[in-house]
Amino acid sequence: MLHIVDRLVPWLGPGQPPFAVATVVAASGSVPRPVGTAMAVRADGAVLGSLSGGCVEGAVHDAALDAIATGQSRRETFGYSDADAFAVGLSCGGTLDVHVQPVLPGDDAARALATLAASTADPGSLGAAPVALVRRIDGPARTAVVVDDPARADEATVAAALHDVVGEAATGAAAAQVVALLHAGGTATVHAAHGAPRPGTTDDACDESEPVTLLVETRLPAPRFLVCGANDFAGALVRHVRLLGYRVTLVDAREVFADARRFPEADVVVEWPDRYLAAEAAAGRLDERSAVAVLTHDAKFDVPLLRLALDLPLAYVGAMGSRRSHRQRVEALRAEGVTDAGLARLRSPIGLDLGAVTPEEVAVSVAAEVVAVRHGRADVAPLSRTDGPIHGAAPSAPNPEEAP
């Protein structure tokens, strides 16, 4: 739900119709969207978001309207039907479990969403504050808890917040599992120890045969992407990687080129790129999700920057240049003490081999490589030539020869 909460803000105002949120809580096989993906349906039929790209939306829409009418949560399962591939189901062969929860004025879900909306000072901003939403999804209960700063959450605080949601008997086990997931920045369902009360009953009415089921959704700050070098290729890449959810910073020591008006979708910094990278790393503002793309084509910028970047635990380090430039760069980096292991992490020439020439095409090739690295796809091939799972468990324009 967290990925659509900003767009739900207008639906939370006084006098607005009630709505329901349908969230993927389990997925298996080849499915288009992961756990935590949500779609909201208002009582007047308006829709926000999507769960499957179209194949189950109609049935989910009907289930959401029914949940609004009854005021009760429900769980639906959608899968492929051999008997009729065009019936309600996933023709791609996977299975989705969807939790449908009504959001009615004054209930826990409405209060939680209002809290989440308040946590995002700039709706739609990639700089939204880290937060987590924990919902109980077994049975008809509509209970939700918001956890601020999930990376720092401790078991005592989470246990206190969950006590009224899961009951005394399940609080300890639930808190331990939830905290572990929060610290990992994950989204998943967790099952607490037996002994919790059924939804809507008291602690004295425990049913030890049914564990408590919670959906935990975590929103971390957007990952960082540093684009080094202010040129047309950088402008195109800024636009593309921002669409992937990155907070983008463009860095160049040349003030005349590093003009914020040229790169409105990035934070523009006038500084030597290696100095900026060192300062951000020292301040703890980079992590294992961060990426660096070096587009400067100038050894006095490239080599110091890459030497440092390849020594940091970054997700992606790429450098633009021809194969000749790459060989010269590798020799210079070896002379600076970069090891074979470090050089193995360098994506150079940058991007996938798409035959890209223009800045926009090169940006597509780099963005595609970033996605492949993010999901552990080291050897990328066209889907039409593979049979494995589609969705993983995870200055002036240079010469055309300089482009990947």
C-alpha positions as CSV (number, residue, x, y, z in Angstrom):
1,M,0.0,0.0,0.0
2,L,2.9,2.4,0.7
3,H,3.6,3.0,-3.0
4,I,0.1,4.5,-3.5
5,V,-0.4,6.2,-0.2
6,D,0.5,9.7,-1.6
7,R,-2.2,9.4,-4.2
8,L,-4.7,8.3,-1.6
9,V,-4.4,11.6,0.3
10,P,-7.3,13.3,-1.5
11,W,-9.5,10.2,-0.7
12,L,-9.0,10.8,3.0
13,G,-10.6,14.2,3.2
14,P,-13.9,15.0,5.0
15,G,-16.9,13.9,3.1
16,Q,-15.1,11.5,0.7
17,P,-16.6,8.2,-0.1
18,P,-15.2,5.1,1.7
19,F,-12.8,2.9,-0.2
20,A,-11.0,-0.4,0.0
21,V,-7.4,-1.3,-0.6
22,A,-6.5,-4.7,-2.2
23,T,-3.0,-5.7,-1.5
24,V,-0.9,-8.7,-2.8
25,V,0.0,-10.7,0.4
26,A,1.4,-13.8,-1.3
27,A,2.6,-14.7,-4.7
28,S,4.0,-17.8,-6.4
29,G,5.0,-18.7,-9.9
30,S,5.2,-16.2,-12.7
31,V,3.4,-13.1,-11.4
32,P,3.7,-9.5,-12.6
33,R,3.8,-7.7,-9.2
34,P,5.4,-8.4,-5.8
35,V,4.0,-8.7,-2.3
36,G,2.9,-5.3,-1.1
37,T,1.6,-4.1,-4.4
38,A,-1.8,-2.5,-3.9
39,M,-4.8,-1.2,-5.8
40,A,-7.5,1.1,-4.2
41,V,-11.1,1.1,-5.2
42,R,-13.6,3.9,-4.0
43,A,-17.3,3.3,-3.5
44,D,-18.0,5.3,-6.6
45,G,-15.9,3.0,-8.7
46,A,-12.7,5.1,-9.0
47,V,-9.5,3.2,-9.0
48,L,-5.9,3.8,-8.1
49,G,-3.0,1.4,-8.8
50,S,-2.9,-2.0,-10.3
51,L,-2.2,-5.6,-9.2
52,S,-1.6,-7.6,-12.2
53,G,-1.5,-5.4,-15.3
54,G,-5.1,-6.2,-16.1
55,C,-5.9,-9.9,-15.8
56,V,-7.5,-9.9,-12.3
57,E,-8.4,-6.2,-11.8
58,G,-12.1,-6.7,-12.7
59,A,-12.6,-9.4,-10.0
60,V,-10.6,-7.4,-7.5
61,H,-12.7,-4.3,-8.2
62,D,-15.9,-6.3,-7.4
63,A,-14.3,-7.8,-4.3
64,A,-13.4,-4.3,-3.1
65,L,-16.9,-2.9,-3.6
66,D,-18.2,-5.9,-1.6
67,A,-15.8,-5.2,1.2
68,I,-16.9,-1.6,1.3
69,A,-20.5,-2.6,1.5
70,T,-20.1,-5.2,4.2
71,G,-17.3,-3.4,6.1
72,Q,-15.4,-6.7,6.3
73,S,-11.9,-7.6,5.1
74,R,-11.6,-10.6,2.8
75,R,-8.9,-12.7,1.1
76,E,-9.1,-13.8,-2.5
77,T,-6.8,-16.1,-4.5
78,F,-6.3,-15.8,-8.2
79,G,-4.5,-18.3,-10.4
80,Y,-4.4,-19.9,-13.8
81,S,-7.2,-22.1,-14.9
82,D,-6.4,-24.9,-17.4
83,A,-10.0,-25.3,-18.1
84,D,-10.5,-21.7,-19.2
85,A,-7.4,-19.5,-19.6
86,F,-9.7,-16.5,-20.2
87,A,-11.6,-16.9,-17.0
88,V,-10.7,-14.8,-13.9
89,G,-7.2,-15.7,-13.2
90,L,-3.6,-15.2,-14.2
91,S,-2.9,-16.5,-17.6
92,C,0.8,-16.1,-16.9
93,G,0.6,-19.2,-14.7
94,G,1.2,-17.7,-11.3
95,T,-1.0,-17.3,-8.2
96,L,-1.8,-14.2,-6.2
97,D,-3.3,-14.0,-2.8
98,V,-5.0,-10.6,-2.4
99,H,-6.1,-9.1,0.9
100,V,-9.0,-6.7,0.5
101,Q,-9.5,-4.2,3.3
102,P,-12.2,-1.6,3.6
103,V,-11.1,1.9,4.8
104,L,-14.0,3.4,6.6
105,P,-14.2,6.8,8.3
106,G,-12.6,6.7,11.8
107,D,-11.3,3.1,11.7
108,D,-7.7,2.0,12.3
109,A,-6.9,1.8,8.5
110,A,-8.1,5.3,7.9
111,R,-6.1,6.6,10.9
112,A,-3.0,4.8,9.8
113,L,-3.3,6.2,6.2
114,A,-3.7,9.7,7.6
115,T,-0.5,9.2,9.7
116,L,1.3,7.9,6.6
117,A,0.1,10.8,4.5
118,A,1.4,13.2,7.2
119,S,4.8,11.5,7.1
120,T,5.3,12.6,3.5
121,A,5.8,16.3,3.6
122,D,6.1,16.5,-0.2
123,P,3.6,14.1,-1.7
124,G,5.2,12.0,-4.4
125,S,8.7,13.0,-3.3
126,L,11.4,10.4,-3.5
127,G,12.7,11.9,-0.2
128,A,9.7,10.7,1.8
129,A,10.5,9.7,5.3
130,P,11.1,6.1,6.1
131,V,8.1,4.4,7.6
132,A,6.4,1.0,7.9
133,L,2.8,-0.2,8.0
134,V,1.9,-3.3,9.9
135,R,-1.6,-4.8,9.2
136,R,-3.3,-7.9,10.6
137,I,-4.7,-9.8,7.6
138,D,-6.2,-12.9,9.1
139,G,-10.0,-12.8,9.5
140,P,-12.2,-9.8,9.3
141,A,-10.2,-7.4,11.6
142,R,-9.2,-4.0,10.3
143,T,-6.2,-3.2,12.4
144,A,-3.1,-1.3,11.4
145,V,-0.1,0.2,13.0
146,V,2.4,2.7,11.7
147,V,6.1,2.4,12.7
148,D,8.3,5.5,12.3
149,D,12.0,5.1,11.4
150,P,11.7,1.3,10.9
151,A,15.5,0.8,10.6
152,R,15.8,1.9,14.3
153,A,12.8,0.2,15.7
154,D,13.3,-2.0,18.8
155,E,11.3,-4.9,20.0
156,A,9.9,-3.2,23.1
157,T,8.4,-0.3,21.1
158,V,7.0,-2.6,18.4
159,A,5.6,-5.0,20.9
160,A,3.7,-2.1,22.7
161,A,2.3,-1.0,19.3
162,L,1.2,-4.5,18.3
163,H,-0.3,-5.6,21.7
164,D,-3.8,-4.6,20.9
165,V,-3.5,-5.9,17.3
166,V,-2.3,-9.4,18.0
167,G,-3.1,-10.0,21.7
168,E,-0.9,-10.7,24.7
169,A,-0.1,-14.3,23.7
170,A,1.3,-13.4,20.3
171,T,3.0,-10.1,21.0
172,G,6.5,-11.3,21.7
173,A,6.8,-13.5,18.7
174,A,5.1,-11.0,16.4
175,A,7.4,-8.2,17.6
176,A,10.6,-10.2,17.0
177,Q,9.7,-11.1,13.5
178,V,8.4,-7.7,12.6
179,V,11.5,-6.0,13.9
180,A,13.7,-8.3,11.8
181,L,11.8,-7.4,8.7
182,L,11.8,-3.7,9.4
183,H,15.6,-3.7,9.9
184,A,16.0,-5.4,6.6
185,G,13.7,-2.9,4.9
186,G,11.5,-5.7,3.6
187,T,7.8,-6.3,2.7
188,A,6.3,-9.6,3.5
189,T,3.8,-11.5,5.6
190,V,4.8,-12.9,9.0
191,H,3.1,-15.5,11.2
192,A,3.2,-15.0,14.9
193,A,3.2,-17.8,17.5
194,H,0.0,-19.6,18.3
195,G,-2.0,-18.5,21.2
196,A,-3.4,-15.2,19.9
197,P,-7.1,-14.4,20.1
198,R,-9.3,-14.6,17.1
199,P,-10.0,-11.2,15.5
200,G,-12.8,-9.5,17.4
201,T,-12.4,-11.6,20.5
202,T,-10.7,-11.0,23.9
203,D,-7.4,-12.5,25.2
204,D,-9.5,-15.2,27.0
205,A,-10.8,-16.6,23.7
206,C,-7.5,-17.8,22.2
207,D,-7.6,-20.4,19.4
208,E,-4.2,-22.0,19.5
209,S,-4.7,-23.7,16.2
210,E,-4.5,-20.4,14.2
211,P,-1.4,-18.2,14.3
212,V,-1.7,-14.4,13.8
213,T,-0.8,-13.3,10.2
214,L,0.6,-9.8,9.7
215,L,1.5,-7.9,6.5
216,V,4.6,-5.7,7.0
217,E,5.3,-3.1,4.4
218,T,8.5,-0.9,4.7
219,R,9.3,2.3,2.9
220,L,12.9,3.3,3.1
221,P,14.4,6.5,1.7
222,A,14.9,6.3,-2.0
223,P,18.3,4.8,-3.1
224,R,20.9,7.3,-4.3
225,F,22.2,7.5,-7.9
226,L,25.2,9.7,-8.5
227,V,25.6,10.8,-12.2
228,C,29.1,12.3,-12.6
229,G,29.6,14.5,-15.6
230,A,27.3,17.3,-16.9
231,N,26.5,16.5,-20.5
232,D,23.6,15.5,-22.7
233,F,24.1,11.8,-21.8
234,A,23.8,12.7,-18.1
235,G,20.6,14.6,-18.7
236,A,19.0,11.6,-20.4
237,L,20.2,9.2,-17.7
238,V,18.9,11.4,-14.9
239,R,15.4,11.2,-16.4
240,H,15.6,7.5,-16.8
241,V,16.9,6.4,-13.5
242,R,14.6,8.7,-11.6
243,L,11.8,6.7,-13.1
244,L,13.4,3.6,-11.4
245,G,12.8,5.3,-8.1
246,Y,16.3,6.7,-7.4
247,R,17.1,10.1,-5.9
248,V,19.5,11.4,-8.4
249,T,22.5,13.8,-7.8
250,L,24.5,15.2,-10.7
251,V,28.0,16.2,-9.8
252,D,30.6,18.1,-11.9
253,A,33.4,20.4,-10.9
254,R,32.8,22.7,-13.9
255,E,30.2,25.3,-12.8
256,V,29.5,26.4,-16.3
257,F,28.2,22.9,-17.2
258,A,26.7,21.9,-13.8
259,D,23.7,24.3,-14.2
260,A,20.6,23.2,-12.2
261,R,18.4,24.6,-15.1
262,R,19.8,21.9,-17.4
263,F,19.0,19.1,-14.9
264,P,15.8,20.0,-13.2
265,E,15.1,16.4,-12.1
266,A,18.4,16.1,-10.2
267,D,20.1,17.6,-7.2
268,V,23.1,19.5,-8.9
269,V,26.4,19.7,-7.0
270,V,29.4,21.7,-8.2
271,E,32.3,19.8,-6.8
272,W,35.1,17.4,-7.8
273,P,33.1,14.1,-8.0
274,D,35.6,12.0,-6.0
275,R,35.5,14.6,-3.2
276,Y,31.7,14.6,-3.2
277,L,31.6,10.8,-3.1
278,A,34.1,10.6,-0.3
279,A,32.1,13.2,1.8
280,E,28.7,11.4,1.2
281,A,30.2,8.0,2.1
282,A,31.8,9.5,5.3
283,A,28.4,11.0,6.2
284,G,26.7,7.6,5.8
285,R,24.4,8.8,3.0
286,L,25.4,5.9,0.7
287,D,24.5,2.3,1.1
288,E,24.5,-1.0,-0.7
289,R,21.6,0.2,-2.9
290,S,23.5,3.2,-4.2
291,A,24.8,3.6,-7.8
292,V,27.4,5.7,-9.5
293,A,27.6,6.4,-13.2
294,V,30.7,8.1,-14.5
295,L,30.1,10.0,-17.8
296,T,33.0,12.5,-17.7
297,H,35.5,11.0,-20.3
298,D,38.3,12.7,-18.4
299,A,41.0,10.7,-16.5
300,K,41.6,13.4,-14.0
301,F,37.9,13.0,-12.9
302,D,37.3,9.4,-13.7
303,V,40.3,7.6,-12.1
304,P,40.1,9.2,-8.6
305,L,36.4,8.8,-8.6
306,L,36.4,5.1,-9.7
307,R,39.2,4.2,-7.4
308,L,37.1,5.3,-4.4
309,A,33.7,4.0,-5.8
310,L,35.1,0.5,-6.3
311,D,36.2,0.4,-2.7
312,L,32.7,1.2,-1.4
313,P,29.9,-1.4,-1.0
314,L,27.8,0.2,-3.8
315,A,25.2,-1.7,-5.9
316,Y,26.4,-0.4,-9.3
317,V,29.5,1.4,-10.6
318,G,29.6,2.1,-14.3
319,A,31.8,4.3,-16.6
320,M,31.2,5.5,-20.1
321,G,33.8,5.2,-22.8
322,S,35.0,3.2,-25.8
323,R,36.8,-0.1,-25.3
324,R,40.1,1.7,-25.9
325,S,39.2,4.2,-23.1
326,H,38.2,1.2,-20.9
327,R,41.6,-0.4,-21.3
328,Q,43.4,2.8,-20.5
329,R,41.2,3.3,-17.5
330,V,41.8,-0.2,-16.2
331,E,45.6,0.3,-16.5
332,A,45.4,3.6,-14.6
333,L,43.2,2.0,-11.9
334,R,45.6,-0.9,-11.5
335,A,48.4,1.7,-11.1
336,E,46.4,3.3,-8.3
337,G,46.1,0.0,-6.5
338,V,42.6,-1.2,-7.5
339,T,42.5,-5.0,-7.2
340,D,41.2,-7.5,-9.7
341,A,38.1,-8.0,-7.4
342,G,37.5,-4.2,-7.5
343,L,37.9,-4.1,-11.3
344,A,35.4,-7.0,-11.7
345,R,32.7,-4.8,-10.2
346,L,33.2,-2.1,-12.8
347,R,30.6,-1.9,-15.5
348,S,32.7,-0.5,-18.4
349,P,31.9,0.3,-21.1
350,I,28.7,1.2,-19.3
351,G,25.3,-0.2,-20.3
352,L,23.9,-3.2,-22.1
353,D,24.8,-3.9,-25.7
354,L,21.7,-2.5,-27.4
355,G,23.5,-0.7,-30.2
356,A,22.7,2.6,-28.5
357,V,24.0,5.8,-29.9
358,T,21.9,8.8,-28.9
359,P,21.8,10.1,-25.3
360,E,18.3,8.7,-24.8
361,E,19.3,5.3,-26.2
362,V,22.4,5.1,-24.1
363,A,20.3,6.0,-21.0
364,V,18.0,3.1,-21.8
365,S,21.0,0.8,-22.0
366,V,22.4,2.0,-18.7
367,A,19.0,1.9,-16.9
368,A,18.5,-1.7,-18.2
369,E,21.9,-2.7,-16.9
370,V,21.1,-1.2,-13.5
371,V,17.8,-3.2,-13.4
372,A,19.6,-6.4,-14.3
373,V,22.2,-5.8,-11.6
374,R,19.5,-5.0,-9.1
375,H,17.9,-8.4,-9.8
376,G,21.1,-10.4,-10.0
377,R,20.8,-11.0,-13.8
378,A,24.5,-11.1,-14.7
379,D,24.0,-12.5,-18.2
380,V,21.1,-10.8,-19.8
381,A,19.4,-12.3,-22.8
382,P,16.1,-11.6,-24.6
383,L,13.1,-13.2,-22.8
384,S,12.2,-14.7,-26.2
385,R,15.4,-16.8,-26.1
386,T,15.1,-18.0,-22.5
387,D,12.8,-20.3,-20.6
388,G,13.4,-19.4,-17.0
389,P,11.1,-17.3,-14.7
390,I,10.4,-13.9,-16.1
391,H,10.2,-12.3,-12.6
392,G,13.2,-12.8,-10.4
393,A,13.0,-14.1,-6.5
394,A,15.2,-10.1,-6.8
395,P,30.6,18.4,-22.4
396,S,29.4,17.9,-25.9
397,A,28.1,14.6,-27.1
398,P,30.9,12.1,-27.4
399,N,31.8,10.2,-30.5
400,P,29.4,7.3,-31.3
401,E,32.2,4.9,-30.6
402,E,32.2,6.2,-27.0
403,A,28.6,5.0,-26.5
404,P,27.7,1.5,-25.5
